[in-house]
């Protein structure tokens, strides 16, 4: 049972209460070990908070800890990225996530970048090529350290993969409880009211606290099979998908395979290892073809 926590919010009292409540895994948003990068990203914690949080969690008995880094933060360089990688590996965590910086137009930084401004360290963002190099460096370093790369953004020591995330990528049913939580039953997705007060009011009055409900079409479900499934480095069973949806994408797949973007591993189809940084482009090209 996983709980997400920001490093600066973790205390000995909280960690003890979490363990007593049954949580056995903590996921932290470290993002960087460079204070300048953390400050530019608007994060409240600093480098020492991450080390302190891990010490507290280990002391409370947590043996499953995950933390992430973001490639592409403002002011990030090859030197600072490598330093953050080594700091993270030095903690000996069981699970690591590496995410590429995404520009959110709803954020101050994102809006500044999209409008060509320089405030909020917008001018200090690394190039796309630099971000790709940071990611590829992480792939090499984590493999050397014994981590298994099992999903585009996720690595784990053997046996410590994120089980709940695997359910999402495999499109298995899951239920979310609480404000803003999402659920999926195999045919439709729904999201609870984002506002905690509205969620509590609905529950107290015996109403289903759903804010959004989407019934997936056959085409949407098929797209998810590829978009989510191919995120797993083990690949997908194409024969199963074709049988389930009565569709054939093999001509398009063969075109992408000939371009070195996809490859076969026995009966499984997967992204070519050297093309993980352009996975979104592969997904778009694959799904442009309409099922026959």
C-alpha positions as a Python dict, from the first residue, in 0.01 Angstrom:
ca = {
    (1, 'X'): (0, 0, 0),
    (2, 'X'): (167, 316, -124),
    (3, 'X'): (149, 670, 11),
    (4, 'X'): (286, 971, -174),
    (5, 'X'): (467, 1231, 35),
    (6, 'X'): (676, 1540, -27),
    (7, 'X'): (1021, 1509, 137),
    (8, 'X'): (985, 1822, 353),
    (9, 'X'): (656, 1697, 503),
    (10, 'X'): (791, 1368, 636),
    (11, 'X'): (840, 1351, 1012),
    (12, 'X'): (911, 1066, 1253),
    (13, 'X'): (561, 1091, 1399),
    (14, 'X'): (398, 1075, 1055),
    (15, 'X'): (617, 785, 940),
    (16, 'X'): (530, 584, 1252),
    (17, 'X'): (158, 654, 1203),
    (18, 'X'): (175, 550, 839),
    (19, 'X'): (337, 218, 925),
    (20, 'X'): (82, 157, 1200),
    (21, 'X'): (-195, 226, 950),
    (22, 'X'): (-64, -42, 714),
    (23, 'X'): (134, 154, 457),
    (24, 'X'): (447, -32, 350),
    (25, 'X'): (565, 179, 54),
    (26, 'X'): (638, 552, 20),
    (27, 'X'): (675, 743, -308),
    (28, 'X'): (856, 1078, -290),
    (29, 'X'): (886, 1356, -543),
    (30, 'X'): (1256, 1433, -508),
    (31, 'X'): (1286, 1580, -862),
    (32, 'X'): (1644, 1703, -807),
    (33, 'X'): (1923, 1717, -552),
    (34, 'X'): (2031, 2065, -664),
    (35, 'X'): (1877, 2342, -453),
    (36, 'X'): (1889, 2593, -738),
    (37, 'X'): (1686, 2363, -961),
    (38, 'X'): (1437, 2286, -685),
    (39, 'X'): (1386, 2654, -614),
    (40, 'X'): (1334, 2733, -983),
    (41, 'X'): (1078, 2452, -1007),
    (42, 'X'): (884, 2598, -715),
    (43, 'X'): (950, 2304, -486),
    (44, 'X'): (946, 2362, -112),
    (45, 'X'): (1205, 2100, -17),
    (46, 'X'): (1581, 2115, -53),
    (47, 'X'): (1856, 1857, -100),
    (48, 'X'): (1903, 1780, 268),
    (49, 'X'): (1528, 1724, 315),
    (50, 'X'): (1547, 1424, 81),
    (51, 'X'): (1828, 1259, 278),
    (52, 'X'): (1649, 1333, 604),
    (53, 'X'): (1322, 1188, 474),
    (54, 'X'): (1484, 860, 372),
    (55, 'X'): (1657, 834, 711),
    (56, 'X'): (1324, 881, 889),
    (57, 'X'): (1142, 631, 667),
    (58, 'X'): (1408, 365, 709),
    (59, 'X'): (1401, 420, 1084),
    (60, 'X'): (1023, 368, 1082),
    (61, 'X'): (1066, 34, 907),
    (62, 'X'): (989, 120, 545),
    (63, 'X'): (1168, -121, 311),
    (64, 'X'): (998, -4, -8),
    (65, 'X'): (1078, 354, -104),
    (66, 'X'): (1047, 520, -443),
    (67, 'X'): (1173, 861, -555),
    (68, 'X'): (1183, 1046, -884),
    (69, 'X'): (1402, 1285, -1078),
    (70, 'X'): (1291, 1521, -1355),
    (71, 'X'): (1510, 1566, -1661),
    (72, 'X'): (1486, 1918, -1797),
    (73, 'X'): (1444, 2142, -1493),
    (74, 'X'): (1556, 2505, -1522),
    (75, 'X'): (1934, 2549, -1471),
    (76, 'X'): (1994, 2175, -1511),
    (77, 'X'): (2322, 2082, -1677),
    (78, 'X'): (2498, 1757, -1756),
    (79, 'X'): (2705, 1802, -1442),
    (80, 'X'): (2412, 1868, -1208),
    (81, 'X'): (2207, 1587, -1364),
    (82, 'X'): (2486, 1335, -1310),
    (83, 'X'): (2529, 1460, -953),
    (84, 'X'): (2158, 1414, -881),
    (85, 'X'): (2169, 1064, -1028),
    (86, 'X'): (2459, 966, -805),
    (87, 'X'): (2292, 1117, -496),
    (88, 'X'): (1975, 922, -569),
    (89, 'X'): (2159, 596, -629),
    (90, 'X'): (2352, 649, -310),
    (91, 'X'): (2029, 624, -113),
    (92, 'X'): (1979, 261, -218),
    (93, 'X'): (1607, 296, -288),
    (94, 'X'): (1404, 7, -422),
    (95, 'X'): (1230, 202, -698),
    (96, 'X'): (1321, 502, -915),
    (97, 'X'): (1122, 708, -1166),
    (98, 'X'): (1273, 939, -1427),
    (99, 'X'): (1036, 1187, -1590),
    (100, 'X'): (1094, 1429, -1874),
    (101, 'X'): (1005, 1790, -1801),
    (102, 'X'): (663, 1875, -1943),
    (103, 'X'): (542, 2227, -2014),
    (104, 'X'): (205, 2289, -1850),
    (105, 'X'): (33, 2590, -2003),
    (106, 'X'): (-161, 2631, -1679),
    (107, 'X'): (155, 2702, -1478),
    (108, 'X'): (346, 3028, -1457),
    (109, 'X'): (659, 2868, -1599),
    (110, 'X'): (469, 2695, -1879),
    (111, 'X'): (291, 3011, -1985),
    (112, 'X'): (619, 3202, -1983),
    (113, 'X'): (787, 2940, -2202),
    (114, 'X'): (499, 2927, -2449),
    (115, 'X'): (493, 3306, -2484),
    (116, 'X'): (870, 3332, -2525),
    (117, 'X'): (927, 3507, -2193),
    (118, 'X'): (1223, 3487, -1958),
    (119, 'X'): (1064, 3505, -1612),
    (120, 'X'): (1048, 3212, -1371),
    (121, 'X'): (1374, 3073, -1517),
    (122, 'X'): (1202, 3000, -1850),
    (123, 'X'): (1519, 3093, -2037),
    (124, 'X'): (1719, 2844, -1830),
    (125, 'X'): (1540, 2529, -1948),
    (126, 'X'): (1769, 2271, -2113),
    (127, 'X'): (1711, 2188, -2480),
    (128, 'X'): (1507, 1886, -2588),
    (129, 'X'): (1830, 1720, -2702),
    (130, 'X'): (1985, 1778, -2360),
    (131, 'X'): (1681, 1627, -2187),
    (132, 'X'): (1704, 1321, -2410),
    (133, 'X'): (2073, 1286, -2324),
    (134, 'X'): (1995, 1313, -1951),
    (135, 'X'): (1736, 1036, -1986),
    (136, 'X'): (1969, 810, -2181),
    (137, 'X'): (2243, 867, -1924),
    (138, 'X'): (1998, 759, -1653),
    (139, 'X'): (1913, 442, -1849),
    (140, 'X'): (2279, 343, -1860),
    (141, 'X'): (2360, 435, -1500),
    (142, 'X'): (2054, 267, -1348),
    (143, 'X'): (2119, -52, -1543),
    (144, 'X'): (2476, -54, -1415),
    (145, 'X'): (2340, -19, -1061),
    (146, 'X'): (2117, -327, -1099),
    (147, 'X'): (1780, -162, -1160),
    (148, 'X'): (1538, -324, -1404),
    (149, 'X'): (1389, -83, -1660),
    (150, 'X'): (1032, -216, -1679),
    (151, 'X'): (838, 91, -1800),
    (152, 'X'): (945, 399, -1995),
    (153, 'X'): (976, 614, -1682),
    (154, 'X'): (1027, 349, -1414),
    (155, 'X'): (1306, 129, -1279),
    (156, 'X'): (1305, -114, -988),
    (157, 'X'): (1531, -354, -809),
    (158, 'X'): (1412, -707, -896),
    (159, 'X'): (1079, -775, -728),
    (160, 'X'): (1005, -413, -636),
    (161, 'X'): (803, -300, -939),
    (162, 'X'): (508, -71, -869),
    (163, 'X'): (212, -311, -862),
    (164, 'X'): (-61, -49, -877),
    (165, 'X'): (100, 126, -1174),
    (166, 'X'): (125, -206, -1355),
    (167, 'X'): (-253, -235, -1323),
    (168, 'X'): (-295, 101, -1501),
    (169, 'X'): (-63, 6, -1786),
    (170, 'X'): (-231, -333, -1826),
    (171, 'X'): (-578, -174, -1824),
    (172, 'X'): (-689, -381, -1528),
    (173, 'X'): (-984, -254, -1319),
    (174, 'X'): (-911, -35, -1018),
    (175, 'X'): (-1110, 178, -776),
    (176, 'X'): (-1013, 520, -644),
    (177, 'X'): (-1153, 656, -317),
    (178, 'X'): (-1140, 1017, -205),
    (179, 'X'): (-1156, 1361, -365),
    (180, 'X'): (-1018, 1367, -719),
    (181, 'X'): (-959, 991, -731),
    (182, 'X'): (-1003, 805, -1061),
    (183, 'X'): (-1149, 460, -1127),
    (184, 'X'): (-1172, 217, -1421),
    (185, 'X'): (-1386, -94, -1462),
    (186, 'X'): (-1262, -208, -1803),
    (187, 'X'): (-1532, -25, -1998),
    (188, 'X'): (-1553, 326, -1853),
    (189, 'X'): (-1350, 570, -1646),
    (190, 'X'): (-1475, 811, -1385),
    (191, 'X'): (-1330, 1077, -1157),
    (192, 'X'): (-1458, 1184, -818),
    (193, 'X'): (-1530, 1546, -735),
    (194, 'X'): (-1197, 1726, -710),
    (195, 'X'): (-1306, 1957, -428),
    (196, 'X'): (-1285, 1773, -92),
    (197, 'X'): (-1589, 1956, 50),
    (198, 'X'): (-1803, 1866, -251),
    (199, 'X'): (-1685, 1505, -233),
    (200, 'X'): (-1765, 1480, 140),
    (201, 'X'): (-2106, 1640, 92),
    (202, 'X'): (-2200, 1393, -182),
    (203, 'X'): (-2091, 1093, 26),
    (204, 'X'): (-2273, 1218, 337),
    (205, 'X'): (-2593, 1259, 135),
    (206, 'X'): (-2563, 914, -19),
    (207, 'X'): (-2485, 1038, -370),
    (208, 'X'): (-2226, 893, -607),
    (209, 'X'): (-1951, 1162, -585),
    (210, 'X'): (-1857, 1145, -953),
    (211, 'X'): (-1756, 1460, -1139),
    (212, 'X'): (-1659, 1307, -1476),
    (213, 'X'): (-1772, 985, -1643),
    (214, 'X'): (-1647, 854, -1978),
    (215, 'X'): (-1758, 537, -2153),
    (216, 'X'): (-1476, 421, -2377),
    (217, 'X'): (-1545, 344, -2740),
    (218, 'X'): (-1388, 46, -2911),
    (219, 'X'): (-1144, 279, -3086),
    (220, 'X'): (-1045, 449, -2758),
    (221, 'X'): (-993, 116, -2586),
    (222, 'X'): (-776, -6, -2873),
    (223, 'X'): (-567, 310, -2859),
    (224, 'X'): (-515, 260, -2485),
    (225, 'X'): (-401, -98, -2541),
    (226, 'X'): (-114, 37, -2749),
    (227, 'X'): (-45, 365, -2571),
    (228, 'X'): (-39, 209, -2223),
    (229, 'X'): (84, -136, -2319),
    (230, 'X'): (386, -23, -2517),
    (231, 'X'): (503, 185, -2221),
    (232, 'X'): (602, -147, -2067),
    (233, 'X'): (941, -253, -2194),
    (234, 'X'): (833, -618, -2194),
    (235, 'X'): (598, -531, -2479),
    (236, 'X'): (243, -634, -2570),
    (237, 'X'): (78, -947, -2704),
    (238, 'X'): (-37, -820, -3043),
    (239, 'X'): (-226, -1140, -3128),
    (240, 'X'): (-437, -1103, -2812),
    (241, 'X'): (-522, -741, -2895),
    (242, 'X'): (-609, -818, -3257),
    (243, 'X'): (-832, -1104, -3148),
    (244, 'X'): (-1002, -898, -2878),
    (245, 'X'): (-1079, -599, -3102),
    (246, 'X'): (-1102, -766, -3442),
    (247, 'X'): (-844, -523, -3577),
    (248, 'X'): (-520, -547, -3769),
    (249, 'X'): (-245, -288, -3754),
    (250, 'X'): (30, -513, -3885),
    (251, 'X'): (99, -319, -4207),
    (252, 'X'): (156, -2, -4006),
    (253, 'X'): (354, -190, -3744),
    (254, 'X'): (581, -335, -4010),
    (255, 'X'): (645, 14, -4145),
    (256, 'X'): (748, 136, -3799),
    (257, 'X'): (956, -176, -3744),
    (258, 'X'): (1138, -113, -4070),
    (259, 'X'): (1216, 237, -3943),
    (260, 'X'): (1370, 89, -3627),
    (261, 'X'): (1096, 223, -3397),
    (262, 'X'): (933, -107, -3301),
    (263, 'X'): (1070, -461, -3270),
    (264, 'X'): (952, -813, -3211),
    (265, 'X'): (1060, -1014, -2908),
    (266, 'X'): (917, -1353, -2988),
    (267, 'X'): (539, -1304, -2991),
    (268, 'X'): (562, -970, -2812),
    (269, 'X'): (577, -630, -2979),
    (270, 'X'): (774, -358, -2804),
    (271, 'X'): (939, -21, -2853),
    (272, 'X'): (1294, -44, -2984),
    (273, 'X'): (1525, 16, -2683),
    (274, 'X'): (1702, 309, -2844),
    (275, 'X'): (1378, 491, -2928),
    (276, 'X'): (1224, 534, -2584),
    (277, 'X'): (1280, 910, -2586),
    (278, 'X'): (1054, 945, -2891),
    (279, 'X'): (784, 709, -2767),
    (280, 'X'): (504, 964, -2805),
    (281, 'X'): (588, 1011, -3172),
    (282, 'X'): (581, 634, -3220),
    (283, 'X'): (239, 611, -3056),
    (284, 'X'): (101, 889, -3276),
    (285, 'X'): (235, 728, -3594),
    (286, 'X'): (103, 388, -3494),
    (287, 'X'): (-246, 511, -3412),
    (288, 'X'): (-282, 723, -3725),
    (289, 'X'): (-370, 403, -3904),
    (290, 'X'): (-736, 310, -3873),
    (291, 'X'): (-814, -49, -3770),
    (292, 'X'): (-916, -266, -4063),
}
